[in-house]
């Protein structure tokens, strides 16, 4: 992912929700890399081990909730068109190159008819 696509999550960006507002989402301060083309969000900053040891499931649920909210916020910012089942957006090209599990297939030799 390119460095210019980093999203710094602040209470102002997340609205009242991250400050413990009506939705009850936890406050989270950190840098998130959002790749809308792959629907991928990552946090390059290290996890605070002391906070995680206190409540492992709660801490990771908080991080996952914030990441999902950041991705959804970016998706709703894209131009959309109406569809039968709601609204549709065209995703931009992926910024993160994902590795392949298997190598590219080799081209098959041409048959005598081709």
Secondary structure as the mmCIF struct_conf table of DSSP 4:
data_model
#
loop_
_struct_conf.conf_type_id
_struct_conf.id
_struct_conf.beg_label_comp_id
_struct_conf.beg_label_asym_id
_struct_conf.beg_label_seq_id
_struct_conf.end_label_comp_id
_struct_conf.end_label_asym_id
_struct_conf.end_label_seq_id
HELX_RH_3T_P HELX_RH_3T_P1 UNK A 3 UNK A 5
STRN STRN1 UNK A 6 UNK A 9
HELX_RH_AL_P HELX_RH_AL_P1 UNK A 11 UNK A 14
HELX_RH_3T_P HELX_RH_3T_P2 UNK A 15 UNK A 19
TURN_TY1_P TURN_TY1_P1 UNK A 20 UNK A 20
TURN_TY1_P TURN_TY1_P2 UNK A 22 UNK A 23
HELX_LH_PP_P HELX_LH_PP_P1 UNK A 25 UNK A 27
STRN STRN2 UNK A 30 UNK A 35
TURN_TY1_P TURN_TY1_P3 UNK A 36 UNK A 39
STRN STRN3 UNK A 40 UNK A 42
BEND BEND1 UNK A 45 UNK A 45
HELX_LH_PP_P HELX_LH_PP_P2 UNK A 46 UNK A 47
HELX_RH_AL_P HELX_RH_AL_P2 UNK A 49 UNK A 54
HELX_RH_AL_P HELX_RH_AL_P3 UNK A 56 UNK A 77
BEND BEND2 UNK A 78 UNK A 78
STRN STRN4 UNK A 80 UNK A 83
TURN_TY1_P TURN_TY1_P4 UNK A 84 UNK A 85
STRN STRN5 UNK A 86 UNK A 89
HELX_LH_PP_P HELX_LH_PP_P3 UNK A 90 UNK A 94
BEND BEND3 UNK A 95 UNK A 96
HELX_LH_PP_P HELX_LH_PP_P4 UNK A 97 UNK A 100
BEND BEND4 UNK A 101 UNK A 102
HELX_LH_PP_P HELX_LH_PP_P5 UNK A 103 UNK A 111
TURN_TY1_P TURN_TY1_P5 UNK A 112 UNK A 113
#
